[in-house]
Amino acid sequence: MLTATLTARWHALTAPLLPDAARREAELTRLAAAYDAPERHYHTLQHLENLLNRVGAHPLQDPVVVELAVWFH
């Protein structure tokens, strides 16, 4: 299930990159559906949220690139 935390994090990350809110929301919906697919047993939305929390705990040279990589892995 897509949480409010993931939704807020997605919009904070992508707003500067994709100003069109409708397109951002559509991409988030597409990603959430992929992570929620029945054949996904490990790479789920919970896994995504766990990774994003870990990423936020470390200093990064380019946090935007790393966070995008996590979302699209």
N, C-alpha and C positions, 0 to 999 in steps of 0.2 A: 504494500500500500504506500502510495506517495504521501509523505508526511509534510506538514507545514514547514518544518525545518529544511527539508530537501527543496521544496518549492521556493522558499525565500533565498536559499543559497544559490539556486540556479539563476534566479532573476538578478541577484546581486552580481553574480559572475558574468552573466551574458548581456546585461543592459548596455554596458559601454560598447560591446562588440556587435550587438544586434538591436538597434533602437526600436524596431517594430515589435511592440508588446505581443501582438497576435501571433507573429512568427515565433517569438520566444516560447510562448505558451504551446503552440503546435509542436515545436521540437521537444519540449519537455514531455508532452503527452506521448509522443512517439517513443522517446527514450524510456519512459515509465512502462509503457506497454511491452517493450522489449525485455526490460528487467523483470517484469511480472509474468513473462511467458511460462507456460506450464513445464516446458522442458528445462527451464533454468532451476538448478538445484543449489548452486553455490553463488553464482553471479546474480544476486537478487538486489532489490532496493535496500534491504537491510545491510547487505555486503557493501553496497555503494556508500551508504551513510557511515558505516564503520570506517571505510577507507578515507572518506572525506574528513572525518574526525581525527584520524591519525595524521593526515596531511597537515591539518591546521595546528598540530602540536609541534611541528618542526619548522625551523627557519629555512626558507627556500629562496633561491636566487630569482626564480620566476614563478611565483605561486599561481598565476593565472594559467600558464601553460600546464603546470602539473595538475591543477584541478580540472582543467578541460580533459587532460589525458585520463584522469580517473573516471570522469563522467562517460567518456566514449570508449572505455576499455571493454 
